[in-house]
């Protein structure tokens, strides 16, 4: 059984705000709003409210600079991605990785480059299993 994540899974809107912080680095409420308003119908006060809630949840932190709060993501993108994927895999697919991947393939066909990366990931996973002495005949695909 997988360990429970130590940080909460962000909502869809919180994830959009985190993406801005990961891309831009530390940002004011205004800077986050300006980046978001190009793709989402959102007002600055709503962004501010989200950031406060996200800070309460431990997703972001801030420092004061004059009268402005400068926000930054607490966690790196990869760590948050793992939390989100783990949540989807457990909630939707009852922990079945093969069903998660099959569903991803049904949404969009992978490019040749992505297939090469997936093959490399599978080879690494098989090597890890063999290194643990827990590889089974047939292994991964």
N, C-alpha and C positions, 0 to 999 in steps of 0.2 A: 504494500500500500504506500502511495506517495505521501510525503510530508506535506502538511498544510503550509501554503505560502506565508511568509512572514509579513507580507505587505498586501493590501487589498487590490482587487482587480478593478482597474478604472472603468468608468462608464464610457460609452461611445464618445460623448462630448468631452469628457476629461482626457480621453486618449488624443483627441484632436488638439487640445491645449498642450499636452505633453509633447506631441510631435513638433509643435512650434518651439517649445523650449529646447528640445533636442537639436533642432535644426539651427536655431538662432543663438542658443546659449542663454545666459541670464537676460531677462527681459522685464520691462515694466508692464503693468496692466495695459497701458496704451499700445505698446509694441505688440503684445499678444493679440489684442483686439484688431489692430491693423493687419496683422498676418491672417487672422481668421476671417475677417469680414469679406475678403476676396472670394472665399469659398463657402461661407456659412452666414445665414442671416442671424446675426447676434449683435447685441449692443454692449458697450463697454462696461456698464454696470453689471451685466450678467456675467461677463468674463471675470470681473472682480469677485463676484459672489462665488463663482466656480473655484477660483484660485484659493479663496478662504476655506471653502469646504475641502478642497484637495490638500490644503496644508493640515487641516484637522485630521485627515485620513493618512497623513504621512507620505503623500505623493510628491509634494513640493515643499520648499522652504523659502524664506525670504530674508533679505537684509534691508535695512533702511538706508536710503541715500537722500539726505535732505528730507523732503516731504514725500518722496516716492519710495515705494516698495519695489525691490528688484527680486524677482522670483527665479528659481531654478528647479529643475527636476531633481528629486532625491535619488532616484534610481536610473540606471542606464537603460537605454532602449531594449537591449537584449534581455535583461532581467525582467522587464515588464512584458515583453513578448512571450517569454517562457510562462509567466503567470497567466496571461490571457489564453495561450494555447493549451496549457494544462487544464484551465477551467473549461474550455470548450470540449477538450478530449474527454474529460471526466463527466461533464453534465450531459453532453449530446451523444457521445459515443461509448459511454460506460468504460472509458479507459482504453478502448481498442484503437491502437495507433494505425493499423491497416485500414480501418474504416474512415479515420480522419483523412488519411492520404488519398484514399479512393474518392472521397467527397471533394477534396481539393482538385483532383484531376477532372472531376465532372464539372467543376465550375470553370476551369480554364485549362486548355492543353499546355503542357510545359514546352518551352523552347528547347532546342538542341543543347544549348549551354546549361539550362536548368537540369536537363536529364543527365548531363555529364556530372554536374555537381551532386545530384541525387545518387548516382552510381558511386561516386567517391564517398559520400556519407554512408552508404550501405557497406562499402568495403571497410571503412573505419569501424563501423559497428560490428561487423563480423570479426575483425581483428581483435577488437576489445573482448568479444565473447571467447575467442580462442585463447587470448591471453589470460582470461579468468579460469580457463579450463572448463567453461560451462557451455561450449559450443555443442550443438546437436547436429546430427547428420542431416543434411539438407539445408541447414542454416537459414539465413535470410535469403530472399529471392536470389 
